[in-house]
Amino acid sequence: MNLRKVIAEKVYQDMGIKESEVFISDGAQCDIARLQTLFGPNVTIAVQDPTFPGYVDNGVIVGQTGSADEAGKYAGIAYMRCAPENHFFPDLSRVPRTDVIFFCSPNNPTGHAASAAQLRDLVDFARRNGSIIVFDTAYAWYVSEGQGQGKPRSIYEVPGAREVAIEISSFSKFAGFTGVRLGWAVVPDELRYADGSRVARDFDRIVCTCFNGASSVAQAGGLACLSTEEGRDAVRRVVGVYKDNARVLVDTFASLGKEVYGGTDSPYVWVRFPGRRSWDVFAEILEKTHVITVPGSGFGPGGEGFIRVSAFNSRDRVLEAAARLKKFLA
C-alpha cells in the first residue's frame, strides 16, 4: 500500500479525497514555497495576523508584496486580525477580496482551532470572491474534538471546500518527523482557475520540476504511522505527551495571573504581556530564567505584546521551565 492511498483513506476517511489528489512532499514549509511559485508574483494574498511567517516570507521572495512599514506590515498583503477580542477569527466583512487566503488551524502561534461554523464562513467567503484557500493543518492531530465535531481537523469536512481549498500538512508536529522531512498537499480535482483549468495539473508540473520526491525511508516511516492502528496509537501517545506539557504551561501562566491562550488544541501557549514589547519580554525571560520563548511580533504585527511558549520538550524540562517561570514572574 502506498502512502498517498493511506493518507486518502485514513486521514480523509469519508471526505471523498482520492489518492490521485494527494501529493507527497518534504513538509508543509516546502509546499508553501512551491505553491507560491505556482501562484506567481501577480496575485494578492491574505494571511491571519498573527500567523506562521512562512506565508509572508515566501510571498516577499516571489514578489507578491511591497515594502514593509515600521510595524512589519508588507504593502500588498491583507492582514486578517486574529486576536482575543475577536475570538482569534477575522471579521471577514472587513477583509478585502484576494486571490489566495492562507489559513492555519490550529493556528501557529495562537493555538486557536477554528470551529466548523467559522470554517463554513471562510469557505463561503472564498466561494463568493473566487479565492483559493491554502489550509495548513500541521497541528490538526492536536484538535481535541475529532472529525464531524465542533472543530474540524480538515477543511474538507466543510461542504464546498473541495472547490476552493488546497490543504497542506506535515508529519513533523504529530509524529516527530522534524528533520526527516515528510508531508503532503491535497489539491482536489474540482479546484479550478477562473478559466476552468485544473489547479492540480499546474501543481503537478511544479512538483515534478522542483522536487525529486520524499525519500523512501521517510515514506516508510509515514506508512508505519498511519497504515495500522498500532502506528496511529503511537502517534496519539506522542501528541498526548505534548498536550499534557501544554497544560502544564497554561496552568503555570494562569496561576501567575497572566492572560494565556492556546494549549488545548495545540502544542503552543500564547501569553499576553500588556504594554510591553514582545522582544523585551523574550530577552528578559531568557536572561533571567534561561527559558527560550518566541517573541510574538515575529508572527506579524498582531503578535506584538505576546510571547509563544512551546510544549515540544520532555516532561522533566517543561516542569523545570515552569518552575523557573513561576519563580521569576511571581
C-alpha positions as a Python dict, from the first residue, in 0.01 Angstrom:
ca = {
    (1, 'M'): (0, 0, 0),
    (2, 'N'): (146, 341, -94),
    (3, 'L'): (149, 650, 126),
    (4, 'R'): (-83, 855, -96),
    (5, 'K'): (-350, 586, -72),
    (6, 'V'): (-310, 554, 305),
    (7, 'I'): (-343, 931, 356),
    (8, 'A'): (-654, 944, 136),
    (9, 'E'): (-815, 653, 321),
    (10, 'K'): (-706, 713, 681),
    (11, 'V'): (-668, 1091, 716),
    (12, 'Y'): (-954, 1183, 484),
    (13, 'Q'): (-1192, 899, 556),
    (14, 'D'): (-1542, 974, 424),
    (15, 'M'): (-1432, 1310, 279),
    (16, 'G'): (-1411, 1196, -82),
    (17, 'I'): (-1039, 1261, -124),
    (18, 'K'): (-882, 1041, -391),
    (19, 'E'): (-529, 902, -397),
    (20, 'S'): (-460, 1099, -717),
    (21, 'E'): (-538, 1426, -534),
    (22, 'V'): (-265, 1368, -271),
    (23, 'F'): (88, 1495, -338),
    (24, 'I'): (362, 1361, -110),
    (25, 'S'): (618, 1623, -13),
    (26, 'D'): (909, 1701, 216),
    (27, 'G'): (692, 1904, 451),
    (28, 'A'): (445, 2191, 470),
    (29, 'Q'): (717, 2458, 465),
    (30, 'C'): (839, 2336, 127),
    (31, 'D'): (484, 2304, -7),
    (32, 'I'): (419, 2667, 84),
    (33, 'A'): (720, 2770, -128),
    (34, 'R'): (607, 2552, -418),
    (35, 'L'): (254, 2691, -400),
    (36, 'Q'): (387, 3047, -400),
    (37, 'T'): (591, 2958, -707),
    (38, 'L'): (273, 2824, -866),
    (39, 'F'): (75, 3138, -784),
    (40, 'G'): (348, 3373, -907),
    (41, 'P'): (405, 3743, -838),
    (42, 'N'): (80, 3880, -978),
    (43, 'V'): (-162, 3754, -714),
    (44, 'T'): (-291, 3913, -396),
    (45, 'I'): (-275, 3724, -66),
    (46, 'A'): (-436, 3740, 276),
    (47, 'V'): (-290, 3598, 597),
    (48, 'Q'): (-402, 3568, 957),
    (49, 'D'): (-235, 3816, 1189),
    (50, 'P'): (-55, 3673, 1380),
    (51, 'T'): (41, 3359, 1189),
    (52, 'F'): (329, 3142, 1072),
    (53, 'P'): (569, 3381, 893),
    (54, 'G'): (647, 3146, 603),
    (55, 'Y'): (337, 3253, 410),
    (56, 'V'): (451, 3614, 410),
    (57, 'D'): (823, 3544, 367),
    (58, 'N'): (767, 3331, 58),
    (59, 'G'): (531, 3595, -80),
    (60, 'V'): (806, 3854, -40),
    (61, 'I'): (1058, 3629, -218),
    (62, 'V'): (820, 3564, -508),
    (63, 'G'): (746, 3935, -544),
    (64, 'Q'): (383, 3948, -431),
    (65, 'T'): (439, 4235, -186),
    (66, 'G'): (565, 4586, -150),
    (67, 'S'): (786, 4725, 124),
    (68, 'A'): (731, 4672, 496),
    (69, 'D'): (634, 4957, 728),
    (70, 'E'): (771, 5016, 1078),
    (71, 'A'): (518, 4774, 1228),
    (72, 'G'): (632, 4497, 993),
    (73, 'K'): (330, 4503, 762),
    (74, 'Y'): (407, 4449, 395),
    (75, 'A'): (223, 4651, 135),
    (76, 'G'): (9, 4431, -86),
    (77, 'I'): (-89, 4181, 185),
    (78, 'A'): (-428, 4174, 356),
    (79, 'Y'): (-368, 4111, 727),
    (80, 'M'): (-667, 3939, 888),
    (81, 'R'): (-656, 4035, 1254),
    (82, 'C'): (-700, 3732, 1485),
    (83, 'A'): (-697, 3844, 1848),
    (84, 'P'): (-863, 3756, 2178),
    (85, 'E'): (-1106, 4041, 2114),
    (86, 'N'): (-1249, 3868, 1804),
    (87, 'H'): (-1200, 3513, 1933),
    (88, 'F'): (-898, 3466, 1703),
    (89, 'F'): (-1111, 3463, 1388),
    (90, 'P'): (-1112, 3753, 1142),
    (91, 'D'): (-1411, 3974, 1071),
    (92, 'L'): (-1447, 3866, 709),
    (93, 'S'): (-1673, 4160, 631),
    (94, 'R'): (-1364, 4379, 671),
    (95, 'V'): (-1127, 4160, 470),
    (96, 'P'): (-1071, 4269, 110),
    (97, 'R'): (-1101, 4025, -176),
    (98, 'T'): (-769, 3847, -250),
    (99, 'D'): (-668, 3571, -489),
    (100, 'V'): (-523, 3348, -214),
    (101, 'I'): (-603, 3314, 157),
    (102, 'F'): (-350, 3140, 383),
    (103, 'F'): (-519, 2997, 691),
    (104, 'C'): (-365, 2780, 964),
    (105, 'S'): (-585, 2586, 1208),
    (106, 'P'): (-494, 2513, 1481),
    (107, 'N'): (-311, 2838, 1443),
    (108, 'N'): (60, 2885, 1496),
    (109, 'P'): (121, 3081, 1722),
    (110, 'T'): (-213, 3144, 1899),
    (111, 'G'): (-316, 2779, 1931),
    (112, 'H'): (-673, 2858, 1825),
    (113, 'A'): (-863, 2586, 1636),
    (114, 'A'): (-1138, 2728, 1416),
    (115, 'S'): (-1490, 2598, 1469),
    (116, 'A'): (-1700, 2433, 1200),
    (117, 'A'): (-1914, 2749, 1176),
    (118, 'Q'): (-1605, 2968, 1133),
    (119, 'L'): (-1467, 2746, 857),
    (120, 'R'): (-1804, 2743, 680),
    (121, 'D'): (-1789, 3123, 680),
    (122, 'L'): (-1435, 3110, 541),
    (123, 'V'): (-1530, 2868, 262),
    (124, 'D'): (-1837, 3074, 172),
    (125, 'F'): (-1621, 3389, 167),
    (126, 'A'): (-1373, 3224, -71),
    (127, 'R'): (-1651, 3095, -296),
    (128, 'R'): (-1810, 3440, -325),
    (129, 'N'): (-1477, 3604, -406),
    (130, 'G'): (-1325, 3339, -631),
    (131, 'S'): (-1034, 3293, -389),
    (132, 'I'): (-820, 2987, -319),
    (133, 'I'): (-770, 2889, 45),
    (134, 'V'): (-439, 2730, 141),
    (135, 'F'): (-537, 2548, 461),
    (136, 'D'): (-245, 2445, 683),
    (137, 'T'): (-327, 2150, 911),
    (138, 'A'): (19, 2081, 1054),
    (139, 'Y'): (-132, 2070, 1406),
    (140, 'A'): (-464, 1901, 1323),
    (141, 'W'): (-390, 1594, 1539),
    (142, 'Y'): (-394, 1823, 1843),
    (143, 'V'): (-760, 1915, 1796),
    (144, 'S'): (-945, 1772, 2095),
    (145, 'E'): (-1268, 1708, 1907),
    (146, 'G'): (-1233, 1487, 1603),
    (147, 'Q'): (-1395, 1474, 1264),
    (148, 'G'): (-1758, 1585, 1248),
    (149, 'Q'): (-1739, 1764, 1583),
    (150, 'G'): (-1718, 2134, 1665),
    (151, 'K'): (-1359, 2182, 1546),
    (152, 'P'): (-1278, 2020, 1210),
    (153, 'R'): (-937, 1869, 1152),
    (154, 'S'): (-966, 1919, 777),
    (155, 'I'): (-1116, 2193, 562),
    (156, 'Y'): (-1277, 1916, 356),
    (157, 'E'): (-1519, 1847, 640),
    (158, 'V'): (-1687, 2170, 525),
    (159, 'P'): (-1930, 2140, 231),
    (160, 'G'): (-1800, 2311, -82),
    (161, 'A'): (-1437, 2323, 33),
    (162, 'R'): (-1318, 2097, -248),
    (163, 'E'): (-1399, 2376, -493),
    (164, 'V'): (-1189, 2642, -319),
    (165, 'A'): (-924, 2484, -93),
    (166, 'I'): (-580, 2327, -103),
    (167, 'E'): (-479, 2152, 219),
    (168, 'I'): (-120, 2104, 335),
    (169, 'S'): (11, 1903, 628),
    (170, 'S'): (326, 1759, 779),
    (171, 'F'): (445, 1463, 983),
    (172, 'S'): (679, 1688, 1180),
    (173, 'K'): (446, 1803, 1456),
    (174, 'F'): (230, 1495, 1517),
    (175, 'A'): (485, 1220, 1454),
    (176, 'G'): (819, 1379, 1540),
    (177, 'F'): (948, 1388, 1181),
    (178, 'T'): (1120, 1725, 1218),
    (179, 'G'): (1444, 1690, 1018),
    (180, 'V'): (1320, 1373, 847),
    (181, 'R'): (1101, 1587, 617),
    (182, 'L'): (770, 1437, 513),
    (183, 'G'): (433, 1592, 443),
    (184, 'W'): (160, 1619, 184),
    (185, 'A'): (-68, 1852, -6),
    (186, 'V'): (-421, 1782, -128),
    (187, 'V'): (-537, 1956, -447),
    (188, 'P'): (-890, 1843, -538),
    (189, 'D'): (-993, 1795, -899),
    (190, 'E'): (-1279, 2042, -850),
    (191, 'L'): (-1040, 2330, -773),
    (192, 'R'): (-1023, 2540, -1089),
    (193, 'Y'): (-887, 2869, -1212),
    (194, 'A'): (-1126, 3133, -1346),
    (195, 'D'): (-1078, 2992, -1697),
    (196, 'G'): (-1189, 2646, -1582),
    (197, 'S'): (-850, 2474, -1597),
    (198, 'R'): (-741, 2245, -1313),
    (199, 'V'): (-509, 2381, -1044),
    (200, 'A'): (-387, 2026, -976),
    (201, 'R'): (-244, 1999, -1326),
    (202, 'D'): (-18, 2301, -1273),
    (203, 'F'): (78, 2195, -920),
    (204, 'D'): (181, 1856, -1055),
    (205, 'R'): (404, 2034, -1306),
    (206, 'I'): (564, 2244, -1029),
    (207, 'V'): (620, 1941, -804),
    (208, 'C'): (771, 1732, -1082),
    (209, 'T'): (1000, 2017, -1185),
    (210, 'C'): (1115, 2143, -844),
    (211, 'F'): (1117, 1828, -630),
    (212, 'N'): (1274, 1483, -660),
    (213, 'G'): (1041, 1325, -405),
    (214, 'A'): (1045, 1236, -37),
    (215, 'S'): (1292, 959, 50),
    (216, 'S'): (1169, 602, 60),
    (217, 'V'): (1290, 582, 421),
    (218, 'A'): (1074, 880, 523),
    (219, 'Q'): (773, 742, 337),
    (220, 'A'): (815, 403, 505),
    (221, 'G'): (804, 585, 837),
    (222, 'G'): (491, 769, 732),
    (223, 'L'): (326, 440, 638),
    (224, 'A'): (416, 297, 977),
    (225, 'C'): (246, 593, 1146),
    (226, 'L'): (-80, 581, 952),
    (227, 'S'): (-141, 239, 799),
    (228, 'T'): (-204, 41, 1118),
    (229, 'E'): (-392, 102, 1440),
    (230, 'E'): (-67, 40, 1628),
    (231, 'G'): (101, 323, 1438),
    (232, 'R'): (-190, 562, 1488),
    (233, 'D'): (-197, 480, 1860),
    (234, 'A'): (174, 563, 1882),
    (235, 'V'): (107, 899, 1718),
    (236, 'R'): (-177, 969, 1963),
    (237, 'R'): (56, 894, 2253),
    (238, 'V'): (318, 1137, 2119),
    (239, 'V'): (56, 1407, 2075),
    (240, 'G'): (-78, 1331, 2422),
    (241, 'V'): (262, 1394, 2580),
    (242, 'Y'): (289, 1738, 2421),
    (243, 'K'): (-71, 1827, 2506),
    (244, 'D'): (-3, 1736, 2871),
    (245, 'N'): (307, 1957, 2859),
    (246, 'A'): (98, 2240, 2715),
    (247, 'R'): (-150, 2210, 3002),
    (248, 'V'): (138, 2247, 3248),
    (249, 'L'): (243, 2568, 3076),
    (250, 'V'): (-113, 2704, 3061),
    (251, 'D'): (-164, 2631, 3431),
    (252, 'T'): (169, 2794, 3513),
    (253, 'F'): (89, 3124, 3344),
    (254, 'A'): (-273, 3121, 3463),
    (255, 'S'): (-158, 3073, 3824),
    (256, 'L'): (55, 3384, 3782),
    (257, 'G'): (-246, 3587, 3670),
    (258, 'K'): (-133, 3609, 3308),
    (259, 'E'): (-368, 3629, 3010),
    (260, 'V'): (-297, 3297, 2841),
    (261, 'Y'): (-444, 3128, 2533),
    (262, 'G'): (-390, 2808, 2335),
    (263, 'G'): (-253, 2486, 2480),
    (264, 'T'): (-580, 2294, 2438),
    (265, 'D'): (-587, 2210, 2067),
    (266, 'S'): (-225, 2300, 2007),
    (267, 'P'): (126, 2248, 2147),
    (268, 'Y'): (166, 2626, 2170),
    (269, 'V'): (76, 2861, 2452),
    (270, 'W'): (15, 3229, 2370),
    (271, 'V'): (74, 3469, 2659),
    (272, 'R'): (-2, 3840, 2665),
    (273, 'F'): (218, 4098, 2839),
    (274, 'P'): (18, 4422, 2805),
    (275, 'G'): (214, 4738, 2738),
    (276, 'R'): (541, 4556, 2674),
    (277, 'R'): (732, 4482, 2354),
    (278, 'S'): (748, 4111, 2286),
    (279, 'W'): (1123, 4120, 2216),
    (280, 'D'): (1181, 4282, 2557),
    (281, 'V'): (978, 4011, 2731),
    (282, 'F'): (1161, 3739, 2538),
    (283, 'A'): (1501, 3887, 2626),
    (284, 'E'): (1420, 3928, 2996),
    (285, 'I'): (1287, 3573, 3034),
    (286, 'L'): (1589, 3433, 2852),
    (287, 'E'): (1835, 3632, 3060),
    (288, 'K'): (1671, 3569, 3398),
    (289, 'T'): (1550, 3208, 3358),
    (290, 'H'): (1739, 3064, 3057),
    (291, 'V'): (1400, 2959, 2916),
    (292, 'I'): (1357, 3017, 2542),
    (293, 'T'): (1027, 3160, 2421),
    (294, 'V'): (944, 3326, 2087),
    (295, 'P'): (860, 3698, 2055),
    (296, 'G'): (506, 3738, 1926),
    (297, 'S'): (598, 4014, 1683),
    (298, 'G'): (784, 3754, 1478),
    (299, 'F'): (444, 3623, 1371),
    (300, 'G'): (319, 3957, 1242),
    (301, 'P'): (217, 4295, 1379),
    (302, 'G'): (-75, 4137, 1565),
    (303, 'G'): (169, 3940, 1778),
    (304, 'E'): (319, 4242, 1948),
    (305, 'G'): (281, 4222, 2325),
    (306, 'F'): (269, 3839, 2326),
    (307, 'I'): (517, 3553, 2353),
    (308, 'R'): (474, 3198, 2224),
    (309, 'V'): (581, 2912, 2451),
    (310, 'S'): (625, 2564, 2306),
    (311, 'A'): (537, 2230, 2466),
    (312, 'F'): (779, 2041, 2241),
    (313, 'N'): (1015, 1905, 2502),
    (314, 'S'): (1044, 1632, 2763),
    (315, 'R'): (816, 1644, 3067),
    (316, 'D'): (1110, 1699, 3304),
    (317, 'R'): (1232, 2003, 3110),
    (318, 'V'): (884, 2150, 3084),
    (319, 'L'): (836, 2114, 3460),
    (320, 'E'): (1176, 2275, 3517),
    (321, 'A'): (1087, 2563, 3283),
    (322, 'A'): (753, 2608, 3462),
    (323, 'A'): (927, 2623, 3800),
    (324, 'R'): (1175, 2885, 3675),
    (325, 'L'): (896, 3094, 3521),
    (326, 'K'): (693, 3083, 3840),
    (327, 'K'): (991, 3196, 4045),
    (328, 'F'): (1071, 3479, 3806),
    (329, 'L'): (719, 3606, 3729),
    (330, 'A'): (560, 3563, 4072),
}
